[in-house]
Amino acid sequence: MTAQFTPAGTLTAEDLGAVHLIGVGGVGMLGVARLLLTRGIRVSGSDLREWPSLAGLRALGGTIYLSHEATNLDGVDTVVYSSAISQDHLELVEARRRGLRVLHRSEALAAAMTGRRAIAVAGTHGKTTTTSMVTMVLQQAGVDPSFVIGGEISEVGSGAHHGTGEHFVVEADESDRSFLIYRPYVSIITNVEADHLNTYGDYATLEAAFVEFARLTDPDGFIITCADDPGGRRLAESLRAEGRRVHTYGEAADADLRLTDIVSSARGVRYLAAIDGRSLGEFRLPVPGRHMGLNSASAVLAAYLLDLPLPAAEAALAVFPGVRRRFERKGVADGVLVYDEYAYHPTSMTLALQTLREVAGEGRLIVVFQPYRLYRTRDNQAEIAEALAIADELVLLEVFGPGELRQPGEGSAALIEAVALPADRKVFVDSWEEAPVEVVRRARPGDVVVTMGAPPISLMGDELLAGLLARAGSAPTATVDPVASAPAVGGPVPGGATAGGDGAALGGTAAPDGAAPAAG
């Protein structure tokens, strides 16, 4: 059953009193906790594991419990949970028994946005990257926005900040309908495709939810959509017919902000932009991929419509370092380049793998993929298989679907049969430990390897690098690529640590309670 959320109102973050977050190590919850702490609010949180990101919360004054206990709520006024927390969770039940204020993560975030001009970024793909780009553009323009992002900007090392300016940039998650809580001044919708149908039932209902989200935009504000995306185009046409202020971007001839001469290579992407036929000049990003250029165009358009200086947008994008788990370069070992990529929906997988092909050049592309959720893997099996066929070699793990029961014929055993690669170039491994062994056996100097998909797979990159180094006879500790922060390939990786509990632990240890994916 979908939880019922309270729409944003006059409640502020300071009204929450002492706040406790269940599953504080999850990437989404981590951002809220950090934001509240930097606003001077007393914060505690509980999780089941000592995730690296929790040290930062303690440094800001947060109290972290590594167990779930009723006593964790002593002295607490408000309890915050995410959609990853079951309604019968011990602390959630206890909070209601005590009569404490209980808020979904998005409700707490909406309270933190009260009194600010919210810029909410929604869409099936690209939310995290686009939110990060918008944030950096506003920062470069000197307006010091607050922000909460479902990932970490590589250069900033944080997914949240309490700024002094009037703007508040937030990633708006449609997966559980919680994006309908926000009341944005600016709404950016990158695309609308079929996903999260376990929540919506069918595409028409999902599309209607995006329309409803857009209608929540302040009448004095505006809506931005992508003219190249069929869902975004339908959305724009529908909203314009209602008299709403909608602006579009894309390569389409009728886009308000039009991109031309897009060039993407391993060194990045560049394009020319014009609005209503007037040239805005050239924009460059140090990360590759035409889709990255398209995402950045929404940030350029937002800056233009907010009357921010476009040279600030150009400068910010020119040094955009990428977002962790989004086309993140992990390192090089024995001549093999290793990346990590969050994509698990077929469209985002295709875009990422096409870009990695550009990076690979004459080398081969080896994909280590862990599907996310049985329903998505089953319903999109043909499309996922088509995306995976872009690879030269495939190592496929079982579907990651906490709480799901796999029926006969479901899962990765069925998926691998659908991938149009020769039998010797694809393999299904039924244990985590087998995957690095297969990569070491298959990879050659000059190849590119990417770990892709569900949250736990982000933990495998260091194991792959260690295995490749061991093959080369190098010391197993030298696993970090010394040039991983080069502008041509994205942002730095601090010791290979995962960001904010964005993954399950190995060996059966539970994933962080709040580690619902940041779908972007």
C-alpha positions in Angstrom: 0.0 0.0 0.0 1.3 3.5 -0.9 1.8 5.7 2.2 -0.3 8.8 2.4 1.8 12.0 2.8 0.9 15.4 4.1 1.3 18.2 1.5 3.8 20.9 2.2 2.4 23.7 4.5 3.8 26.2 6.9 5.8 23.7 9.0 9.5 24.7 9.1 12.6 22.7 10.0 12.9 24.6 13.2 9.4 23.5 14.2 10.5 19.8 14.2 12.4 20.1 17.4 14.8 17.2 18.1 14.7 14.9 15.0 15.5 11.2 14.8 16.0 9.5 11.4 15.4 5.8 11.0 18.0 4.3 8.5 20.1 7.4 8.7 22.9 5.8 6.6 20.7 5.7 3.4 21.8 8.3 0.8 18.5 10.1 0.9 18.2 10.2 4.7 21.9 11.2 5.0 21.2 14.4 3.1 18.3 15.4 5.3 20.3 14.7 8.4 23.2 16.8 7.2 20.9 19.7 6.2 19.2 19.7 9.6 22.4 19.6 11.5 23.9 22.5 9.6 20.7 24.5 10.5 21.5 23.9 14.2 18.8 21.3 14.8 19.4 18.4 17.2 19.6 15.2 15.1 20.0 11.6 16.0 19.7 8.5 13.7 19.8 4.8 13.8 21.2 2.2 11.3 22.5 -1.3 11.4 26.0 -0.7 10.2 28.9 1.8 10.6 28.7 3.4 7.1 31.6 5.7 6.2 29.3 8.7 5.8 28.1 8.5 9.4 31.4 9.9 10.6 30.5 13.2 8.9 27.2 13.4 10.7 28.9 12.8 14.1 31.4 15.6 13.2 28.4 17.9 12.8 27.1 17.0 16.2 24.7 14.2 15.3 24.1 11.2 17.6 24.2 7.9 15.7 22.9 4.6 17.1 24.0 1.3 15.5 20.9 -0.6 16.5 17.2 0.0 16.5 15.8 0.4 20.0 12.8 2.1 21.6 15.2 4.1 23.8 16.7 5.8 20.7 13.6 7.9 20.7 14.1 9.4 24.2 14.1 13.2 24.1 13.0 13.1 20.4 10.1 15.3 19.0 10.0 14.2 15.4 10.8 10.8 13.8 11.6 10.7 10.1 11.4 7.5 7.9 11.8 6.7 4.2 9.8 4.4 2.0 12.4 1.7 2.6 11.2 1.5 6.2 8.3 -0.9 6.8 5.3 0.4 8.8 5.9 -2.2 11.5 9.5 -1.1 12.1 10.2 -1.1 15.9 11.1 2.6 16.1 8.2 3.7 13.9 5.7 1.8 16.0 7.2 3.2 19.1 7.1 6.7 17.8 3.4 6.5 17.1 2.8 4.9 20.5 4.5 7.8 22.2 2.5 10.3 20.1 5.6 11.8 18.4 5.4 13.7 15.1 6.1 11.1 12.4 7.1 12.4 8.9 8.2 10.8 5.7 11.6 11.9 4.5 9.9 14.1 1.8 7.7 15.8 4.4 10.7 16.7 6.5 12.4 18.0 3.5 9.4 20.1 2.5 9.5 21.7 6.0 13.1 22.6 5.4 12.2 24.3 2.1 9.5 26.5 3.7 10.1 30.1 2.8 12.6 29.3 0.0 12.1 29.3 -3.7 12.3 25.6 -4.4 13.8 24.2 -7.7 12.6 20.6 -7.9 14.1 18.2 -10.4 12.0 15.2 -11.4 12.1 12.6 -14.2 12.6 8.9 -14.9 16.4 9.4 -15.6 19.0 12.0 -14.9 17.5 13.5 -11.8 20.6 13.3 -9.6 23.0 14.6 -12.3 20.6 17.4 -13.3 20.0 18.4 -9.7 23.8 18.5 -9.2 24.3 20.6 -12.4 21.6 23.1 -11.4 23.2 23.4 -7.9 26.7 24.1 -9.2 25.3 26.7 -11.7 23.6 28.5 -8.8 26.7 28.3 -6.7 28.9 29.7 -9.5 26.4 32.5 -9.9 27.0 33.4 -6.2 23.5 32.8 -4.9 24.5 30.1 -2.4 21.5 27.7 -2.7 20.5 25.1 -0.2 20.3 21.7 -1.7 19.5 18.0 -1.1 20.5 15.6 -3.8 20.1 11.8 -4.0 23.8 11.4 -4.6 27.1 13.1 -3.9 28.6 15.7 -6.2 32.1 14.2 -6.6 34.0 17.5 -6.1 31.8 18.7 -3.2 31.7 15.3 -1.4 28.2 16.0 0.0 24.7 15.6 -1.2 23.3 18.4 1.1 24.0 22.0 2.1 22.2 24.7 4.0 22.8 27.9 2.0 22.1 31.5 2.7 20.4 32.3 -0.5 16.7 32.2 -1.4 16.8 29.1 -3.6 16.5 25.5 -2.5 17.4 22.8 -5.1 16.0 19.3 -4.5 15.8 16.0 -6.3 12.1 15.1 -6.4 11.5 11.3 -6.3 8.5 9.9 -8.2 9.0 6.3 -7.1 6.7 6.5 -4.1 4.6 9.6 -5.2 6.4 11.7 -2.6 7.3 14.3 -5.1 3.7 15.4 -4.9 4.4 16.9 -1.5 6.6 19.7 -2.8 5.4 23.1 -4.0 8.2 24.3 -6.3 8.9 27.6 -7.8 10.7 25.9 -10.7 9.9 22.3 -11.8 12.3 20.5 -14.1 11.2 17.3 -15.6 14.0 15.5 -17.5 11.8 12.7 -19.1 8.8 10.6 -18.4 9.1 6.8 -19.1 7.6 3.7 -17.7 9.1 2.8 -14.3 7.9 2.2 -10.8 4.8 0.5 -12.1 4.7 -1.5 -8.8 3.5 1.9 -7.4 1.5 3.2 -10.3 0.1 0.1 -12.0 0.4 1.5 -15.5 2.1 4.2 -17.5 -1.0 6.4 -17.8 -1.2 6.7 -14.0 2.5 7.4 -13.8 2.2 10.1 -16.5 -0.8 11.6 -14.7 1.3 11.9 -11.5 4.0 13.9 -13.4 1.2 16.2 -14.7 0.0 16.7 -11.1 3.6 17.4 -10.0 4.0 20.1 -12.6 0.6 21.7 -11.7 2.0 22.2 -8.2 4.5 24.7 -9.5 4.0 28.3 -8.3 2.0 30.3 -10.8 4.7 32.9 -10.7 7.4 30.3 -11.5 7.8 28.0 -14.4 8.1 24.4 -15.7 11.0 23.0 -17.8 10.7 19.9 -19.8 12.7 18.1 -22.5 11.3 18.5 -26.1 13.2 15.4 -27.2 11.4 13.1 -24.8 8.0 12.0 -25.9 6.6 12.0 -22.4 8.1 15.4 -21.7 6.7 16.8 -25.0 3.2 15.5 -24.2 3.5 17.0 -20.7 4.5 20.4 -22.2 1.6 20.4 -24.6 -0.9 19.5 -22.0 0.3 22.1 -19.5 0.6 24.9 -22.1 -3.1 24.2 -23.1 -3.9 25.0 -19.4 -2.1 28.3 -19.7 0.9 27.3 -17.6 4.4 28.7 -18.2 6.4 25.9 -19.8 9.8 26.1 -21.4 11.5 23.2 -23.3 15.1 22.3 -24.2 16.6 19.7 -26.6 17.7 19.1 -30.1 14.1 19.3 -31.5 13.6 22.2 -33.9 10.8 23.6 -31.8 12.7 23.5 -28.5 12.8 26.9 -26.7 16.5 26.3 -25.9 17.9 24.3 -28.8 21.1 22.3 -28.8 23.1 21.9 -32.0 26.5 20.5 -33.0 26.7 18.2 -30.1 30.1 16.4 -30.0 30.8 13.7 -27.3 34.0 11.8 -26.8 36.0 10.3 -24.0 37.2 13.8 -23.1 33.7 15.2 -22.6 30.8 16.7 -24.5 30.2 20.1 -26.0 27.4 21.8 -27.9 26.0 25.1 -29.1 22.9 26.5 -27.5 20.4 29.1 -28.7 17.2 30.3 -27.2 14.4 31.5 -29.5 17.0 31.7 -32.3 19.5 33.8 -30.3 22.9 32.2 -29.8 24.0 31.6 -26.2 27.4 30.3 -27.3 29.2 27.0 -26.7 28.9 24.9 -23.5 31.4 22.2 -22.5 31.4 19.5 -19.9 34.4 17.3 -18.9 32.2 14.2 -18.6 31.2 12.3 -21.8 27.8 11.5 -23.1 25.2 13.3 -25.3 22.7 12.7 -22.5 25.0 14.6 -20.1 24.8 17.6 -22.5 21.0 17.3 -22.6 20.8 17.3 -18.8 23.1 20.3 -18.6 20.8 22.2 -21.0 18.0 22.2 -18.5 20.4 23.9 -16.0 21.4 26.5 -18.6 17.7 27.2 -19.3 16.9 27.5 -15.6 19.7 30.0 -15.1 18.5 32.0 -18.1 14.9 32.1 -16.9 16.1 33.0 -13.3 18.1 35.9 -14.8 21.4 34.5 -13.6 24.5 35.3 -15.6 25.1 32.7 -18.3 28.9 32.9 -18.0 28.3 31.4 -14.5 26.5 28.5 -16.1 29.2 28.1 -18.7 31.9 28.1 -16.0 30.1 25.7 -13.7 29.5 23.1 -16.4 33.0 23.4 -17.7 34.3 21.9 -14.4 31.3 19.7 -13.5 33.0 16.7 -11.9 30.2 14.2 -12.2 28.2 12.5 -9.4 29.3 9.4 -7.5 27.7 6.2 -8.9 26.9 8.1 -12.1 29.6 7.3 -14.6 32.1 7.2 -11.8 35.7 6.2 -12.7 37.0 3.9 -10.0 40.5 3.3 -11.2 42.9 1.5 -13.5 44.6 -1.9 -12.8 46.7 -4.0 -15.1 45.7 -1.7 -18.0 42.0 -2.2 -17.4 39.8 0.9 -16.7 37.0 0.3 -14.1 33.8 2.4 -13.9 30.7 2.3 -11.7 27.3 3.3 -13.0 23.9 3.4 -11.3 21.8 2.7 -14.3 19.3 -0.2 -14.2 16.4 1.1 -16.4 16.9 0.1 -20.0 17.0 3.7 -21.4 19.6 4.9 -18.9 21.6 1.6 -19.4 21.7 2.2 -23.1 22.9 5.8 -22.8 25.6 4.8 -20.3 26.8 1.9 -22.3 26.9 3.9 -25.6 29.0 6.5 -23.8 31.3 3.8 -22.3 31.8 2.5 -25.8 33.2 6.0 -26.7 35.6 5.7 -23.7 36.7 2.2 -24.6 37.8 3.2 -28.1 39.6 0.2 -29.5 39.2 -1.7 -26.3 36.4 -4.0 -25.3 33.5 -3.2 -23.0 32.9 -5.7 -20.1 29.7 -5.2 -18.1 29.1 -6.6 -14.6 25.4 -6.1 -14.2 23.1 -6.7 -11.2 19.4 -6.0 -12.1 17.3 -4.1 -9.6 13.8 -5.5 -8.7 12.2 -8.6 -10.1 9.1 -6.8 -11.5 11.3 -4.3 -13.5 13.6 -7.1 -14.8 10.6 -9.2 -15.8 8.5 -6.4 -17.4 11.5 -4.9 -19.3 13.5 -8.0 -20.0 13.7 -7.5 -23.8 14.7 -3.9 -23.5 17.3 -4.6 -20.7 18.7 -7.5 -22.8 19.0 -5.2 -25.8 21.0 -2.7 -23.8 23.3 -5.4 -22.4 24.0 -6.6 -25.9 26.0 -3.3 -26.4 28.7 -5.0 -24.3 31.4 -7.2 -25.6 31.3 -9.4 -22.5 28.6 -9.7 -19.8 28.9 -11.0 -16.3 25.4 -11.1 -14.8 24.5 -11.4 -11.1 21.1 -12.4 -9.7 18.4 -9.7 -9.4 18.7 -7.6 -6.2 15.1 -7.5 -4.9 14.9 -7.3 -1.1 11.6 -8.8 0.1 10.6 -10.1 -3.3 9.8 -13.8 -4.0 11.2 -15.1 -7.3 8.9 -17.3 -9.3 10.1 -20.1 -11.6 11.4 -18.6 -14.9 12.0 -15.1 -13.3 15.3 -13.4 -12.6 18.8 -13.3 -14.2 18.7 -16.9 -15.4 16.0 -15.9 -17.8 17.5 -12.5 -18.6 20.9 -13.9 -19.7 19.2 -16.2 -22.3 17.6 -13.1 -23.8 20.9 -11.2 -24.3 22.1 -11.5 -27.9 25.7 -12.3 -27.2 27.5 -15.5 -28.0 27.5 -18.1 -25.2 31.2 -17.7 -24.5 30.8 -13.9 -24.1 28.2 -13.9 -21.4 28.0 -15.7 -18.0 25.5 -15.8 -15.1 27.2 -16.1 -11.7 25.1 -17.1 -8.8 27.4 -15.8 -6.1 29.1 -12.4 -5.5 32.6 -14.0 -5.2 32.4 -15.4 -8.7 32.0 -12.1 -10.5 35.5 -10.7 -9.8 37.0 -14.0 -10.8 35.2 -13.9 -14.2 36.3 -10.3 -14.8 39.9 -11.1 -14.1 39.7 -14.1 -16.4 38.1 -12.1 -19.2 39.6 -8.6 -19.1 42.6 -7.6 -21.1 44.7 -4.4 -21.1 42.8 -1.6 -22.9 39.4 -2.9 -21.9 36.8 -1.0 -19.9 34.9 -2.7 -17.2 31.7 -1.2 -15.6 29.8 -2.4 -12.6 26.2 -1.4 -13.2 22.8 -1.7 -11.6 21.4 -2.2 -8.2 22.9 -0.5 -5.1 25.2 -3.4 -3.9 27.1 -3.6 -7.1 28.8 -0.3 -6.3 30.8 -2.1 -3.7 32.5 -4.4 -6.2 34.7 -2.0 -8.0 37.5 -2.1 -5.5 37.4 -5.9 -5.5 37.8 -5.9 -9.3 40.7 -3.5 -9.1 42.4 -5.6 -6.4 41.9 -8.8 -8.4 43.4 -7.2 -11.6 46.3 -5.8 -9.6 46.9 -9.3 -8.1 46.9 -10.7 -11.6 49.6 -8.2 -12.5 51.6 -9.0 -9.4 51.2 -5.6 -7.9 50.6 -4.8 -4.2 46.9 -5.2 -3.4 46.7 -1.9 -1.5 47.4 0.2 -4.6 43.9 0.1 -5.9 43.1 3.8 -6.4 43.8 5.3 -9.8 46.0 8.3 -9.3 44.5 10.1 -12.3 40.9 9.3 -11.4 40.1 12.9 -10.8 41.2 14.0 -14.3 38.6 16.3 -15.8 38.2 14.1 -18.8 36.7 11.3 -16.9 34.8 12.6 -13.8 35.3 13.1 -10.1 37.6 11.6 -7.5 36.9 8.5 -5.4 38.0 8.8 -1.7 39.4 5.4 -1.1 36.7 3.6 -3.0 34.2 4.1 -0.2 30.5 4.0 -1.0 28.5 7.1 -0.6 26.0 7.3 2.2 25.2 3.7 2.5 24.2 3.4 -1.2 24.4 -0.3 -1.2 24.0 -3.5 0.7 26.9 -5.0 2.6 28.4 -8.3 1.5 28.2 -11.6 3.3 24.5 -11.2 4.2 24.8 -8.1 6.3 21.7 -6.0 5.9 21.6 -3.0 3.7 21.2 0.4 5.4 17.5 0.9 6.3 17.2 4.1 4.3 19.0 3.0 1.2 16.2 3.3 -1.3 17.7 4.2 -4.6 18.0 7.7 -5.8 16.4 7.2 -9.1 18.3 9.4 -11.4 
